[in-house]
Each structure stands twice: as C-alpha cells, then as structure tokens.
Amino acid sequence: MSNIDIAQRATMRPILQLAQERLGIPEESLESYGRYKAKVSLDFIKSLNDRPDGKLVLVTAVSPTPAGEGKTTTTVGLGDALNHIGKKAIICLREPALGPVFGMKGGAAGGGYSQVVPMEDINLHFTGDFSAISLAHNLLSALIDNHIHFGNELKFDTRRIAWRRVVDLNDRALRSIVVGLGTSNGYAREDGFDIVVASEIMAIFCLATSLHDLRERLGNIVIGTSLGGEPILARQLKAHGAMTVLLKQALAPNLVQTLENNPAFIHGGPFANIAHGCNSVIATRTALKLADYVVTEAGFGADLGAEKFVDIKCRKSGLKPSAAVIVATIRALKFHGGVNVADVGKENLGALRQGVVNLERHIDNVRNHYGIPCVVSINHRAEDTDAEVKLLIDSVAHQGVKVILARHFAEGSKGAIEVAHEVVNLCSQPSGFKFVYEDGATLWEKMQAIAQKIYHAADISADKNVRQQIQRLQDAGYGHYPVCVAKTQYSFSTDPTLRGAPSGHTVNVREVRLAAGAQFIVMICGEIMTMPGLPRIPASVSIDVDEDGKICGLF
C-alpha cells in the first residue's frame, strides 16, 4: 500500500477539537484552514512565555544516500511512540517544498504508518506560507528594479545586485536570465531565479522570534552594493514594512496531526545547504511550552544538518536539545561501504562492515562535539536480514550507544516504543550540550573548527580574493555571526563520491555570502545548486487526480 493510500484511509480528528483537548488551545486562538489544518495565533503564543519548557529531542541521520534513510518517518514514529507510552509529545517538522515534490524526491510528510496528515495538503500548497515568502522576496526584487528605473537615488551598482528572484519549482531554465528587455521595461541586466527555500527570507522567517524581530531582520538584508562600494539594505528602499505585512499571517505556526492523531507543528523550510535547514524557532518554542517532549529534525546528516541546528538555530534561540536520535538504514550503510544503489537490497555483510564507519563518525560528532546523549535507530526495511542487523548492532557496541531496530514505518508507534523509552532515559540524564566554536572566534577560525572537528579535515583553504572578503566581513563587524557551511551533503568531504568516513582532506572555501538578515555567514565549499533542475522522469508525471477528485500517485 502506498503512502498516499495509507494517508487517505486515515481517520483524522477536527483540528480545532484536537488542539483544545490535547494542547489546551482555545478555538479563538486558532485560524482554521479547512477541518484539519490550523494556525496558532501569535497572541496565544505570547501568553505561554511563563510556562516551563519540555525536553527537546533532535532527530538526525547518517550521511544521506540515494537509498534514503527515513529521518522524517522516524521523527513522526518517535513522536507517536512517546505519546503511546503516556508522554505528552509534539513533533516539529519543516514544510515540504514543491520543487522536490514534483521533482526527484517526492513528498516529505513521513511514510508508511508514520506520517503527518492531511498529507496531500501538506505536500502541496498547505496554508500558503511558501507563497507568502515568495511574494515578499519578489516584491523586494521588483522594488530594486523600480528604484533604479526611476533615477537610482541609492546609486546601485547594477553589476553587483545581490538579490535574485525565487519560485517554488525546479526550473533550470531560470538559473541565469536577462530581465528588462524591450522598450519601457526598465533596464537590461543579468538576473536569475533560486528555489524559494533558498531565499534568505525563508531563513529569516525560521529564525525570527517575533513579528518585530522579523521586520528588523528583513530590513537588514543586503540587496546590493553602491557605486561607492557600500552595502545597500532593504530598509533603505523602505521595503521591510510591506514585506512584513505579506508574512504576518504566515509567521503563525501550522498545526496538523499524525496518522495516530497526535499534534504536529509544520512550519517553514529553509534550504539545508545555503541555510540552516530547520523548522521555525517560533514553532519549536511553542511546542516546548505545550508538551513534555518535542521531537524535531535537522536537514541532511549529523555533520552538516545537526551542526547548523546546534551552531545556528540553538545558538540564536537559546534552545538546548536533551537527546538525539541518529537514523540509519542497513542499505544506506552498505552504500557507504561501496555497494551501488541497485544492489543495496542484497545481503552484503562485508560492505555493511565497511560502511559502519560513517555511522560511527556521526555518533562521535553528536556525543563528543555537540555533547548530546544519543541513540541509534535502525529504520527497518523488509529486505534487512537478521545477520545484517546483528552485525550492525555488534559493530557499534563498543561505542556505548544503544542501537535499536525500529519498525515504525510498518507498525506505527508500536514499532518505535523501544526507541521512545531510550529517549526518555537519555532526557533524564545531564546534558553536556555545547557549540562547535565560540562566538568570539574569527570567521576563519569558526570555519576551521567545523572542518577539522566535524568533517575530520586536515585544514581549510581559500584563494586570496575569498580570504580578503572574509577579512572585510570580519572588519565590518560581522565576525560574531555563526558560519553556515554550504557543501555536498553526501560526504564528510567536498567530493560527493567519497563515501564512508574520509579524513585528512582539505575543505576549500570558494565563495562567501553575507546573510545579514538571517545573521549568519555562508561559506560555500564546492558546487552548490540553489535552483535544482527536474530529473529526466520527474515525480510529477506520476501525480494525477481521478474522476472522483482523489489525488493519486503523490509520495
């Protein structure tokens, strides 16, 4: 049975009723979008400030592979399992983007019997948050070109405009374009589109702590450079007020439910490479006030995604995870052991033994460099053999971390009960949570610390121009910002073909970008695509609607 078949057979509860009974949110504090989706008002969220926080649990994973690991599925399954054993738990997820939904990845609402619903709505337009972010972003783009058209009072250097346009679809034809062609259409210049999740506004949206904070951050966006070499900010165009108005409704977090009728916040979705790849701070903080346990996830693996969760989201918001779950699949570890994707379903103990080093490296990062107690959850698949499961558990035994086989995809909450009990146990222990680097370190030292501690690189490098750019940012007062590393998610190195746990390599910083509104510095290492293209056979070709209006084929 497909994910959508399972989701469409679910018995959902009216969200207003669920919110009142399970979370104590009154109806007047909810804005419903149909029967099964609602936004929680910002005024209600303010009223929660004096409540104590619950325990925050981070779900992360081994280095991503084409075989897939099931991190979101595990997040949902663990949240359901915690509720199943009598704990009050909420899950917090990112919103899926339409680019991956119609492109290569498909939907992002979990899978099997560990899903959030209504799955079709969540994977498609949902409550319109991404549309609002796209509109706010493109309003700023239009204001820039309009300002230049009417005299360019701020003296934009039109060769150095830093603000592109966005759309929530994969479209490689828009990566590099020319705008302003024809008479009376402004001025001709090179431009381009990114996918909406790569917008700095998305990153700002998910780090903002209030409407006022959102407005201030939007005003601080650097949109270009003047002919005199000075940065030009969005507030100088008086753009941030109107942008905030467009985002005001979207800033309220979205409440939905799992297949087992447990509450879930799904809000925001920044790119996990060019940005920090986590759901909104507002949603996470709200959940912590409403539940004893909050289960959330970070993008990609524990090296790239969890590091940003720790050093950007937690550093900026004051959040501190009490426990972490590292998701692994046997087929993914066989891939890291050298097996081709087509063969990962076959038993191969030798490859599994070699691939375990990837998991061990992530355990080391989470436990020793982030200071978070952790458990390994093996996301069980039907083709996993008993010999493979035993080998994996035995191979990691010396780490002193529990390795638990979880069957939540096939069994729902019952399949993750053992993981839930271990998470509760870990949350009761003292946490040694820490950042990878100190605020006072220089930008170069921060990047170096990440590369050497988390990626096991020998050192970092950059050409003269990049080094000078980093120094200029340091001298301009941005040195206290955290570093957001943009690199391939598929390897600890910058070479996506190097599987397992490479070490001793050099991480080259080829470009640096200032995200002054989001308040971090992006260090780009290797080739990073901010506008993906569609694959030869896009996921969209399998999505349709039948004569009864039922959506079919959506992952």
Helices and strands as residue ranges (DSSP letters): H 3-8, H 15-18, I 19-23, G 27-29, E 30-32, E 38-40, H 42-46, E 55-61, H 71-84, E 89-93, H 98-102, E 110-111, E 114-117, H 119-123, H 129-149, E 156-161, E 165-167, G 172-174, E 177-179, E 189-191, E 193-195, G 196-198, H 200-207, H 211-219, E 222-226, E 231-233, G 234-237, H 240-247, E 254-258, E 263-266, H 281-290, E 293-297, H 305-308, I 309-314, H 315-317, E 321-328, H 330-336, G 341-343, H 349-364, I 365-369, E 374-379, H 386-396, G 397-399, E 403-406, H 408-411, G 412-416, H 417-427, H 443-449, I 450-454, E 459-461, H 464-473, I 474-478, E 483-486, E 506-508, E 511-515, E 520-524, G 539-542, E 544-545, E 551-552
